[in-house]
Structure formats: C-alpha cells, structure tokens
Amino acid sequence: MATQLSEAKSQTELVISWEALPKDFQLEDEPVENTGQPLLAGALRESLEISGFIQPQMLIASNFGLCATVNGQFIAKAPDWVYVPSVNEVVGNRKSYTPNLEGDIPAIAIEFLSDTEGGEYSVKRSYPPGKWFFYEQILQIPIYIIFEPDGGLLEYYQLENKRYELKLPDENGRHWIDLMGLFLGTWQGTKEGRTGYWLRWWDQAGNLLPWAVEQIEQERQRAEQERQQKERLIAYLQSQGIDPNNLPGFE
C-alpha cells in the first residue's frame, strides 16, 4: 500500500526547474492562423508605447516562447501576447524567455481564438501539456485572457488558490488590471483594414489610450479648432474696427 501511494504521489507532483532554451531546441514554428492576430497583438502594444507606459525593463511580445522544464522535459509555449513587468537583462533580440531564471513571471498571457482549436482551454498535464495547464499550474501566470475576435467575447481569468477563476467586467465592460494601472476591454471599429472587435486599454480616468492614427487625428482636430478660434477672433476685431495686424503691445 505504501508503495502504491508513493507511486501515485510521484505521478501527480510536478518537478519544475527554470533552464535556458537549449541551443539545439527547435521552437515550434506554428503558422499564423489568420492575418488578424498580428494586428490584434500589435495594436495592444502600440497604444501602450504611445502613452509612455512601456519601460526598457519590460518584455512585451507575441508568439514568443515561454520556457520551463517539467519532470525533466523541456517545454515551450508561445502565447499570442505576453507581458512581463521586469526582466533581469534587456536583450534586443530574444528567441525565448525563461521565468525566474531571466526575470519576473509573466503577469498577463493572452490568446486569440481562431477557427483552428489551439489548446487554449487544454488542461492536459501529460507531455506536452495544454496551454491552460502550462499557464495555470506551471508558470502560474496571474492573469490569463482568451479573446474571440469575431464575436468580441473576452474571457478574463485570474489566478486564485492556484486555479483560474473567471471574472466579470465592470459596468463599462472592462477589467481593471491593478498591476498595470489600466483597464482592458473590447472596442469595435476599424484599424489597418480590419473591421471588428479589438482589445483596448483605458486609463484610470476612463480615457481610451489612442493608436497612432487616432492620435494624429486628435492633433489635426485640435489644430483645426485653434485655426477656427483664431479666425473668429480676427473677424470680431475687424467688426469692432480694430486691425488685428496692428494691435498695441503690452508691457
């Protein structure tokens, strides 16, 4: 009986170690499942960058290998988008990232659902483990998000007692991410020729963090408003018999 209990325990325990990517290890070169996924991932990073949120020590990547060694077997999974608050060394061209060995555990992992099932919900623990199991039980990433771009469904899971728990959004349909000081939610519109649902960031005051094209448009509108205000002022001065080009100076 003691031997049977010992064998059962050894099958359920996970021996996790943090080792660098072996030089001869070939990361899975999975093809992009649709053209929208790179746009979704890039848009998430773009607004953070424009807002000045991103710092050199942070790691934000997409389709990027997260590594761990479990029971002597090396594992690498590539989420569609990942955020690591701080790494030990800033490296310009990383092929992969091993938490604890190279810096913080990722704070957020995001998967975009597509027509092809990619194991986003898989709790398979045998080698190679499913993504859900890998993020929840091995890496223990605090926030796991699954987003279905076609219908706009956002599933926000938070790690509690070593299990992911589905969290409901606030009254605006957004989730407050305290470690980032930002809200995350869905937005419907067009960017780079893609019309549909997107994941977007909002600041604590509820202001949408803009993309570059939106920021340019905001600046254009601001300049146009200033021009119109100037024209109205000139017209008013002229109606009062005052030459706008010959105003008295102020000392």
C-alpha positions as CSV (number, residue, x, y, z in Angstrom):
1,M,0.0,0.0,0.0
2,A,2.8,2.4,0.9
3,T,4.5,1.7,-2.4
4,Q,1.2,2.4,-4.3
5,L,0.7,5.7,-2.5
6,S,4.2,6.7,-3.3
7,E,3.8,5.9,-7.0
8,A,0.5,7.9,-7.1
9,K,2.1,10.9,-5.5
10,S,5.1,10.9,-7.8
11,Q,2.6,10.9,-10.8
12,T,0.8,14.0,-9.6
13,E,3.7,16.1,-8.4
14,L,5.4,18.5,-10.8
15,V,9.1,19.0,-10.5
16,I,9.6,22.3,-12.1
17,S,13.0,23.9,-12.9
18,W,13.9,27.0,-14.9
19,E,16.5,26.4,-17.6
20,A,17.6,28.4,-20.6
21,L,16.5,27.4,-24.0
22,P,18.8,24.6,-25.2
23,K,20.9,25.6,-28.2
24,D,19.6,22.6,-30.2
25,F,16.0,23.0,-29.2
26,Q,13.6,23.9,-32.1
27,L,10.8,26.1,-31.1
28,E,7.5,25.2,-32.8
29,D,7.2,27.3,-35.9
30,E,3.4,27.4,-36.0
31,P,2.0,29.4,-38.9
32,V,-0.1,32.4,-38.1
33,E,-3.7,31.2,-38.2
34,N,-5.1,34.3,-39.7
35,T,-4.0,37.8,-40.7
36,G,-5.9,39.4,-37.9
37,Q,-3.9,38.0,-35.0
38,P,-0.7,40.0,-35.6
39,L,-2.9,43.2,-36.0
40,L,-4.6,42.5,-32.6
41,A,-1.3,41.9,-30.9
42,G,0.4,44.9,-32.4
43,A,-2.5,47.2,-31.6
44,L,-2.3,46.2,-27.9
45,R,1.4,47.2,-27.8
46,E,1.1,50.3,-29.9
47,S,-1.2,52.2,-27.6
48,L,0.9,51.3,-24.6
49,E,4.0,52.6,-26.4
50,I,2.4,55.9,-27.4
51,S,1.1,56.5,-23.9
52,G,4.6,56.1,-22.5
53,F,3.7,53.1,-20.4
54,I,6.4,50.8,-21.8
55,Q,9.8,50.9,-19.9
56,P,13.1,49.3,-21.0
57,Q,12.9,46.5,-18.4
58,M,9.5,45.3,-19.6
59,L,9.0,42.5,-22.0
60,I,6.0,42.6,-24.3
61,A,5.9,40.1,-27.1
62,S,3.7,38.0,-29.3
63,N,4.1,34.4,-30.5
64,F,7.1,34.2,-28.2
65,G,8.4,31.1,-26.4
66,L,7.9,30.9,-22.7
67,C,10.1,28.1,-21.3
68,A,10.1,25.7,-18.3
69,T,11.4,22.2,-17.6
70,V,8.9,19.9,-16.0
71,N,9.8,16.5,-14.7
72,G,13.0,16.7,-16.8
73,Q,11.2,17.5,-20.0
74,F,11.7,20.9,-21.6
75,I,8.5,22.8,-22.6
76,A,8.0,26.0,-24.6
77,K,4.6,27.6,-25.3
78,A,4.0,30.7,-27.3
79,P,1.0,32.9,-26.2
80,D,-0.4,35.3,-28.8
81,W,0.6,38.2,-26.4
82,V,2.5,38.3,-23.2
83,Y,3.5,41.0,-20.7
84,V,6.5,40.6,-18.3
85,P,6.9,43.5,-15.9
86,S,10.6,43.2,-15.4
87,V,13.5,41.2,-16.9
88,N,17.0,40.9,-15.4
89,E,18.7,41.9,-18.6
90,V,17.4,43.9,-21.5
91,V,18.1,41.9,-24.7
92,G,17.2,43.3,-28.1
93,N,16.5,40.0,-29.9
94,R,15.2,37.3,-27.6
95,K,14.2,33.9,-29.0
96,S,12.6,32.8,-25.8
97,Y,12.1,33.7,-22.1
98,T,12.5,31.5,-19.0
99,P,10.7,33.0,-16.0
100,N,12.6,33.2,-12.7
101,L,15.9,32.5,-14.5
102,E,15.6,35.6,-16.6
103,G,13.2,37.8,-14.6
104,D,9.7,38.0,-13.4
105,I,6.9,35.5,-14.1
106,P,4.7,36.9,-16.9
107,A,1.9,38.9,-15.5
108,I,-0.5,38.5,-18.4
109,A,-0.9,36.0,-21.2
110,I,-3.4,36.5,-24.0
111,E,-4.7,34.0,-26.5
112,F,-6.8,35.0,-29.6
113,L,-9.2,32.3,-30.6
114,S,-9.4,31.3,-34.3
115,D,-11.1,28.7,-36.5
116,T,-8.5,26.2,-35.6
117,E,-8.5,25.0,-31.9
118,G,-5.1,25.8,-30.4
119,G,-5.3,24.2,-27.0
120,E,-6.2,27.5,-25.2
121,Y,-8.6,25.6,-22.9
122,S,-6.5,22.4,-22.6
123,V,-5.8,21.2,-19.1
124,K,-3.8,18.2,-20.4
125,R,-0.9,17.6,-18.0
126,S,1.0,14.8,-19.8
127,Y,3.8,15.9,-22.1
128,P,3.3,18.2,-23.9
129,P,0.9,19.9,-21.6
130,G,-2.0,22.0,-22.7
131,K,-1.7,25.8,-22.7
132,W,-4.2,26.3,-19.9
133,F,-2.4,23.8,-17.7
134,F,1.0,25.3,-18.6
135,Y,0.0,28.9,-17.7
136,E,-2.0,28.0,-14.6
137,Q,-0.1,25.2,-12.9
138,I,3.5,25.5,-14.2
139,L,4.1,29.2,-14.9
140,Q,1.3,30.4,-12.6
141,I,0.6,33.5,-14.7
142,P,-1.7,35.7,-12.6
143,I,-3.9,36.8,-15.5
144,Y,-5.0,34.7,-18.5
145,I,-7.2,36.2,-21.1
146,I,-8.9,34.4,-24.0
147,F,-10.3,36.7,-26.7
148,E,-12.6,35.7,-29.6
149,P,-12.2,38.5,-32.1
150,D,-15.1,37.6,-34.4
151,G,-17.8,37.8,-31.7
152,G,-15.9,40.1,-29.3
153,L,-16.1,37.6,-26.3
154,L,-13.5,38.5,-23.7
155,E,-12.8,35.8,-21.0
156,Y,-10.7,37.2,-18.2
157,Y,-9.3,34.7,-15.7
158,Q,-7.4,35.5,-12.6
159,L,-5.3,33.0,-10.6
160,E,-6.8,32.4,-7.2
161,N,-5.7,29.5,-4.9
162,K,-3.7,28.1,-7.9
163,R,-6.8,28.0,-10.1
164,Y,-8.0,30.3,-12.8
165,E,-11.3,31.9,-11.9
166,L,-13.5,33.7,-14.5
167,K,-14.0,37.4,-13.6
168,L,-16.9,39.6,-14.7
169,P,-16.3,43.0,-16.2
170,D,-17.4,46.3,-14.6
171,E,-20.4,48.3,-15.7
172,N,-18.4,49.5,-18.8
173,G,-17.5,46.0,-19.8
174,R,-13.9,46.5,-18.8
175,H,-11.5,44.8,-16.4
176,W,-9.2,46.8,-14.0
177,I,-5.6,45.5,-14.1
178,D,-4.1,46.8,-10.9
179,L,-0.5,45.8,-11.7
180,M,-0.7,48.0,-14.8
181,G,-3.0,50.7,-13.6
182,L,-5.1,50.3,-16.7
183,F,-8.5,48.9,-17.8
184,L,-8.7,46.3,-20.5
185,G,-11.8,45.9,-22.6
186,T,-13.3,45.4,-26.1
187,W,-13.8,48.0,-28.7
188,Q,-15.4,47.8,-32.1
189,G,-14.1,49.6,-35.1
190,T,-11.6,49.6,-38.0
191,K,-7.8,49.7,-38.0
192,E,-5.4,48.7,-40.8
193,G,-8.2,47.4,-43.0
194,R,-9.6,45.2,-40.3
195,T,-13.1,45.9,-39.1
196,G,-14.3,44.1,-36.0
197,Y,-13.6,43.7,-32.3
198,W,-10.3,44.7,-30.7
199,L,-8.8,44.6,-27.2
200,R,-8.1,48.2,-26.0
201,W,-6.6,49.9,-22.9
202,W,-8.2,52.7,-20.9
203,D,-6.5,54.7,-18.2
204,Q,-7.9,55.1,-14.6
205,A,-9.9,58.1,-15.6
206,G,-11.6,56.1,-18.4
207,N,-9.7,57.7,-21.3
208,L,-9.0,55.4,-24.2
209,L,-5.3,55.0,-25.0
210,P,-5.1,56.0,-28.6
211,W,-3.4,54.3,-31.6
212,A,-1.1,56.4,-33.7
213,V,-3.7,57.1,-36.4
214,E,-6.1,58.3,-33.7
215,Q,-3.5,60.5,-32.0
216,I,-2.7,62.1,-35.4
217,E,-6.5,62.7,-36.0
218,Q,-6.8,64.2,-32.5
219,E,-3.9,66.6,-33.2
220,R,-5.4,67.5,-36.5
221,Q,-8.7,68.3,-34.9
222,R,-7.0,70.3,-32.2
223,A,-5.1,72.4,-34.8
224,E,-8.3,72.9,-36.8
225,Q,-10.1,74.2,-33.6
226,E,-7.3,76.6,-32.9
227,R,-7.4,77.9,-36.5
228,Q,-11.2,78.4,-36.3
229,Q,-10.9,80.2,-33.0
230,K,-8.2,82.5,-34.4
231,E,-10.4,83.3,-37.4
232,R,-13.4,84.1,-35.2
233,L,-11.2,86.4,-33.1
234,I,-9.9,88.2,-36.2
235,A,-13.4,88.6,-37.5
236,Y,-14.6,90.0,-34.2
237,L,-11.7,92.5,-34.0
238,Q,-12.4,93.7,-37.6
239,S,-16.1,94.1,-36.7
240,Q,-15.0,96.5,-34.0
241,G,-12.9,98.5,-36.4
242,I,-9.6,97.0,-35.0
243,D,-6.8,96.0,-37.3
244,P,-5.7,92.5,-36.0
245,N,-2.2,93.2,-37.5
246,N,-1.8,96.4,-35.7
247,L,-2.7,95.7,-32.1
248,P,-1.0,97.7,-29.3
249,G,1.7,95.9,-27.5
250,F,1.5,95.0,-23.8
251,E,4.3,96.0,-21.4
